[in-house]
Amino acid sequence: MDRSELSSGDRGFLTCFEAGELPRQEWNHESHLRIVWIYLVLQGAEDGSARGLRAVRDYNELCKKTCHHETITRFWIHQAARDLVRSPESSDFASFLAAHPRLGDFELILAYYSRDRLFHETAREGWVEPDLKGLEED
């Protein structure tokens, strides 16, 4: 897909994001998912996942977010990529999220990770496999 094929709302979000103009208070779970979804749609699963991960890291640094969490970020990228394969016909992020409402529930991650494992420093700094349920078990 080309940028011009994104909805005007998603294209505007991407432009604002890439210019570093997304207000910090709007950099939340949904906006993390949205930028990842956009890159997945534009670049495919492998390149889009890598670009989405870099984008989240970079924006966290730009926003002075003190706690980039590698495992949480990669978990949500995986979930978004998997669900995009299941519904590639979503024309914009809003319809994608409506088709996959579980992605909006940040607590979903706790079905896969115990709090101790997820919030350990090792998981913050790098990828840690889930300890409660495998990523492919859905």
GIMO-V599428 format. One record per residue. N is the residue number from 0. PSI is psi in whole degrees, 0 to 359 (none if undefined). BURIAL is + if it has 24 or more other ideal C-beta (glycine too) atoms within 12 Angstrom, else -. D_LAST is the distance of its C-alpha to the last C-alpha in Angstrom with 2 decimals. Layout:
n: [N:N]
psi: [PSI:PSI]
burial: [BURIAL:BURIAL]
d_last: [D_LAST:D_LAST]
This chain:
n: [0:1:2:3:4:5:6:7:8:9:10:11:12:13:14:15:16:17:18:19:20:21:22:23:24:25:26:27:28:29:30:31:32:33:34:35:36:37:38:39:40:41:42:43:44:45:46:47:48:49:50:51:52:53:54:55:56:57:58:59:60:61:62:63:64:65:66:67:68:69:70:71:72:73:74:75:76:77:78:79:80:81:82:83:84:85:86:87:88:89:90:91:92:93:94:95:96:97:98:99:100:101:102:103:104:105:106:107:108:109:110:111:112:113:114:115:116:117:118:119:120:121:122:123:124:125:126:127:128:129:130:131:132:133:134:135:136:137]
psi: [147:153:323:341:351:154:159:324:316:322:317:319:314:315:313:315:309:337:356:24:4:121:141:320:344:359:83:188:314:320:328:311:320:315:323:314:316:312:325:316:318:324:358:172:307:304:321:322:314:317:320:318:313:318:315:314:311:318:325:318:315:319:359:31:129:344:70:136:107:314:317:315:313:325:311:327:315:314:316:317:317:316:331:323:324:336:68:350:356:124:342:169:320:317:326:312:323:325:340:65:338:333:334:350:99:332:347:323:333:352:342:329:139:153:319:316:315:321:14:149:326:320:330:321:338:176:132:131:149:151:351:326:136:153:333:10:1:none]
burial: [+:-:-:-:-:+:-:-:-:+:-:-:+:+:-:-:+:-:-:-:-:+:-:-:-:-:+:-:+:+:+:+:+:+:+:+:+:+:+:+:+:+:+:-:+:-:-:+:+:-:+:+:+:+:+:+:+:-:+:+:-:-:+:-:-:-:-:+:+:+:+:+:+:+:+:+:+:+:+:+:+:+:+:+:-:-:-:-:-:+:-:+:+:-:-:+:+:-:-:+:-:-:+:+:-:-:-:+:+:-:-:+:+:-:-:-:-:+:-:-:-:-:+:-:-:-:-:+:-:+:-:-:-:-:+:-:-:-]
d_last: [27.23:30.36:30.87:33.15:30.35:28.45:29.26:32.30:30.38:27.85:30.81:32.78:30.04:29.77:33.57:33.88:31.21:32.77:36.19:35.12:36.06:32.93:34.21:32.78:32.04:29.77:27.75:24.86:21.06:21.17:23.74:21.82:18.89:21.56:23.36:20.31:19.35:23.01:23.24:20.13:21.75:25.15:24.51:21.35:18.32:20.38:23.47:21.85:19.59:22.77:24.86:22.51:22.51:26.31:26.72:25.00:27.01:30.17:29.91:29.26:32.43:34.31:33.49:34.46:31.18:31.82:28.37:26.22:23.13:21.77:18.52:17.65:18.68:16.77:13.49:14.03:15.27:12.18:10.07:12.98:13.41:10.00:10.55:14.13:13.51:11.91:15.04:17.85:20.42:20.22:23.83:23.69:21.59:22.25:20.91:17.78:17.20:18.17:15.60:12.81:14.43:11.71:12.94:16.28:15.40:16.35:15.54:11.74:12.48:13.98:10.86:10.58:14.36:17.40:20.09:22.43:20.35:19.23:22.77:24.62:26.86:25.27:21.96:24.11:25.99:23.43:19.88:18.63:15.52:13.34:14.85:12.66:9.12:8.42:7.28:5.71:3.82:0.00]
